[in-house]
Amino acid sequence: MYDVVVIGQGLSGMLSAIWAKEHGYHTALVATGTGKIMQSTGVMDLIPVADGGLKEWSELYQLASIEQSQLTEAMEQFKILTKRLGYPYKGEIEHLVPIVMGSGHIKETALYPETISPIKEHGQVVIVGFDEVIDFQPAYIKGNLQKARTQLSIATIKISLGKQSQRTITQLDGARLLDKKENRDHCIKQIKQQMREREISQPDLFIFPASLGVENWKDTMEQFTKELGAIVTEAPGMPPNTTAIRLHERLKKEAVKLGVRFYVDTTVVGCKMDEAGIESLTIKTSNHSTDLSGKQFILATGGILGGGLEVTTDGVRETALMLEADENGNIIHCPENLFPVGAARGSSVTHNGITGGVYSVLSSHEMVGKLHQQAIIGGIRSA
């Protein structure tokens, strides 16, 4: 018997499990896949960016009852958590900052890790690509970036990681290679040599693919910044995205460290109900099926993109617990001890295409708070 059972291990699920455990709840997490966080850029956006600011954004996601102080608290708790995990995030939801993406386009984001720095309007920039990493092309990125930042002076460099592979090397592969100092030394030497030979002016900013280390990202950033004499930033692009994987791996390690019990590669095929709500989940592995009992449940399976909701000829279907849903994916007669978070709240919060980023952080923080309040009320009633 668990106090809290979380279904799903994307950003919403991981945060819910960690924060529930920090509240003192005996917590389990059930997951089929790795979660949509692995497909993300690793930055926390206001999606979509609302021209009217936080008020318009809150109304869009039906959060009129949420005070701005609650939103700010959720963001601060996220930053405190990531700092503890050794992968700090910075930024403010009230003031979005422009960052460059792996395509060279600019987007505004709210929270971003220390491997990413904002892009300015003026100055000297050098974009560095790796011969072996084919999905990051400096010349293409320069073209898009120059359109968005006409007053930037942009140069491009391509260097070799010095490693051959029988398959295409991804940005994540490059990041794992740059965890080692000898590989970093090899790359820095080439950059300096090309800058001398081509008489490239000392830049204010170097732009790299999302490859600046995984475990040793801090050492990589410090060495590149010091030896190249300029700010260094990653431009997150196509998955597997190192910025997101760094966060996911650290969240999972923290959840395990706190004592969250993981049931991975497990499919929820139904649930048992009683008058009080959900009594247990029926979970299935490759070998057997079993029941997993809990007092309260958090549904973090995602929306249509995440697989938690499915559009059929008969309407929208909730796929994990097989609960009845309306045409927007909102659960009809939602059990009192079930708390949907993120895109699992229904397509009404995903009608703009995607839900994630700041909304995932806020909804997870809000739901764990409500869960805690309900437990307190339940305890008072029992007394």
N, C-alpha and C positions, 0 to 999 in steps of 0.2 A: 504494500500500500504506500503510494507516494502522496505527498501533499499537493504537488503540482506536476502535471505531465505536459510537456511542450511537444507539439507535433510540427516538425519542420526545423531545419538547421540553416536557413538563410540568415541574413542579418537580423531580421525580426525575431526569429526563433532563438538564435544564439544570445542576443541581448536579453530576451525574456528569461531564458534559463539562468543566465548569470545573475541578473537582478533579482530573480525569485530566490535563488540560493543565498544571495547576500542578505535577503530578508529573513533567512533562517529556515526556509522551506526545504523539505526532503524532495529533491527534484529529479525528474527523469526527462530525457529527450529522445523522441522517436523520429527517425528520418529514413527516407528511401534513398535520396540522392545527396549531393553535396550542398545544394541550395543555390539560389540565383545570384548570391553575392559573388560567386566564383566567375560569373559572366559580366560583372559590373566593372566600372572604372576605379572603384575604391574611394571615390570622393562622395561627399554627402550634399546632394543638390536639393534645392526647392524645385520640385518637378510638378507641373511646368513652372518656369520662372514667371511670377505674377508681377505685372507692371504696377499694380496697386499695392505691392508690398505684402507684408505678413497678413494684414487684414483680409485682403482678397484671397490669398493662399489659404487661410483658415476657413473662409467661407466655402471655397472650392471643395475642400475635403470635409465639409460638414463639421467643423471644429469650433463653431461659434461659442460653445460653452467652455472652451479651453482658454484660460487666461494666458497672456503673453509671458507672465512669470513662470507658468508651468512649462511652456515651450522652452524658455531660456534655461530652466532648471534641467530639463531633459538633455539639452545640448551640453550643458556644463558637466552633467554626470557622464555623458559619453566621452568628453574630453578627459575627465579624471580617470576613467577606465582605460582609455588608450594610452595615457601617460604611464599608468601602472603596468600596462602590458609591454612597455618599451617601444611603442610605435605611436608617438603623440600626434594628435590632430589639432589644428589651429583654425582660426577663422571665427566669424560671427554671422548669425542668421540675419541680423539687421542690415549688414553691409556685405553684399556678395562681392567676390573678387574674380577678376578674369584670369583664367589659366589656359594654356595652350594644350590642345589634344594631339594625339598621334597622327591626325590627318592634317594638322596645321591650322585648324579652325579654333576660334576662341569661344569659350563658354564661361558663364559665370557660375560660381559654386559657393556654398556656404562654409563647409568644413573640408579640410584637405590635410593629408599627412605631411610630415616634414620633408619628404622627398620631393615635394612639389612647391614651387614658388610662383607668385603672380607674375603675369607678363605686363611690362610697361608700354607706354605709348612711344617713347623715344629710346635711343641708345644703340649699342652694338650687340649683336646676337650671333652666336655660332651654333649651328645645328649639326650634331655628330651622329652618324649612323654606323652600323656594323655591316661589313660585307656579308656575313653569314645570316643576318636577320633581314629577311626580304620584305617583311610587312611594315618596315619603317624606312621610308625613302626621303632623305633630306631635301633633294631638289623639289619633290612634289610638295613636301611640307612647307618649304620656303615660299612656293607660289601662293598657297592659301594664306599663310601667315602675313605675307607682304600685302595682300588685299585688305586684310583686317587691320594691319598696323603699317600704314604707308610711310610713316616717319622712322621706322626701324631700319638700320643698316644690317643686312643679314648675309652671312657667309655659310657655306656648307662644307663638311668634311666627312669622308668615309674612311674607316679604319678596319683592321681585322682583329677579331678576338683571338686568332691564332689557333683555333680548334676546328677540327673537321668532324663531321657526323654523317651517318648513313641516312639520316632523316633531316628535314628542315629544322633549323635551330630557331626556337621561339625567343621572344623577349624574356620569358621566364628562364629559359636555358642560359641566356646571356647573363641574367642576374645571378644565377647560381655560380657561373664562372667568375664573376666579379666579386664574389664573396672571398676569393683568394687574392692575397696581396700581389703575388707574382703576375697574375693576369691584369690587375689594375695598373701595375707598373708598365706592363707591355703596352696597354692602351694609352696611357698618359704620354709615354715617350713618342708614340706615333702622332698624337694630336699636336704636341709641341713642335715636332719636326715639320709637319704639314703647315703649321702656322708660320714658321720661319721661312720655309721654301716659297710659300705663296704670298708672303708679306701681309698676312691677315692681321688687322689691328687687334689689340687686346680688347676682348668683349666685356660687356657688363654681365652677360648671361650665356651659359652653355645649356643647350637643350638636348637631352638624351632620350632614347626610348625608355620604357619602364623596365630598366635592367640594372639599376644601381644597387645590386645586392639583395639578398633575401634575409638570411639570418644576420649577416654583417653589414646591413644597409648603412648603419651609422658610420662605421669605419670607412666604407666606400665614399659616402657623401663628404666626410671630413677630408679624406685624402684628395679627392678630385677638386674640392673647393680650395684647399690650401695650395696644391701644386699647380693648378690652372689659374689661380689668382682671380677667380670670379664666382658669382653665384651659379649654382648648378641646379637644374630642375629636370624632372621627368615629364614626359608628355604621354599620359596613358592612352592606350589604343585598343586594339582588338584583344579578346580573351585568347589564351589564358593571360590575365592581366596581373602583373606582379604586385601592383599597389593593393588590389583586392585580396590576393592570395596571402600577402603579409598579414593583413588584418584578419582574414578568416583563420589562418593557422594559429594566430595568437589568441583569438577569441576561444577557439576550441581547447587550446592548452589551458587557458584560464578556467574554463568550465570544468574540465577534468580535474584540475588542481583544487577547485572549490568543492568537488565531490558530486557534480552532476553525473547521473548514470546514463550512459549513451546506449541506445538500442539502434545501431546503424544497420544499413541494408535491410531494413524492416518495413514492411508495408502494412499500413492500417487498413483493415478490410471491413471494419464495422465497429459498433459500440453497443454496450448493454445499458439500458436506461431504466431508471426507477422514478418514483414520484419526485425525488429531490433533484433529478438531473442525470448526468452521465455517471454511471457506476464504474465502468471499466472499458478499455479499448480491446478489441480483438486484433492482435498483431500477428503477422505471418512472416517467417523467414523461409529460406530455401528448404529447410528440413522439417519445420513443424509450425503449428499455430498455438498461441497461448493468449491468456487474458492479462491485461496490465491495469491494475486498479489504481484509482486516484481520487482525491477529494475535489481538485479543481484542474481544469484543462485549458491550455492556451493553444489556439489554432493559428499556426504560422505557416500555412502551406502555400501561400501566395495566391494570386489571382489566376486569370486565364493564361498569362505568360508563364507563371510558375507551376501550373498544373493543378492548383488547388480548386479551380473552377473550370468547368468544361461546358462549351456551348454545344448543345445537341439540337436535334430537330424539334424536341419538346420544350426547349428553353435552356436555362443555365442550371448546371448540376454541380453540387458540392461533392468532391471526389473522395475525400478521406473518410469521413464519418457517415457518408450517404444520408445526410440530413436534407430535408426538403428546403429548397431555396426559391426565391422569387425570380422575376425576369432580370433583376439586377445582380443576382448572386447573393443577396442578403438572406441569411438563414431565417426561415419562418419558424416561430416559436423556439427561439434559441434557448437551450438549457441554461438555467441560472448559473451553473458552475462552468460554463464554457465562455472563453474570452477570445474572440477573433482579433488578430492584430495584422497590421500592414494590409496588403492587397486581399487577404482573406476576408476582409470586411465587406467585400462585394464590388461589383464592377462600377458602382456609383463613384468610387474613389479612384478608378482606373480608366475612366472614359476618355482621358486625354492620352492614353497609350501606354503609360507605364507608371508604376508607383514604386518608390524607393527612397533612398537618401534620407533626408530630414524626416519625412513622414514615417519611415520605418523606425527611426530612433524615437520619435515622439510617441507613436502608438504603442510601442513596446513598453516604454517608461510609464505611460498612462495606464496601460492594462495591469501592469504589476502593482501599481498603486491602488487601483480598484480592487484587485484580487486581495491585497492586504487589508483594505477597508472591510471587504466582505467577510474575511476571516475573523476580524475583530468583532464585527456585528454578530457573526455566528457564535463566537465564544461568549458574548454577553447574553445571547438568547439561551445558550446551554446552561449558563450559570443561573 
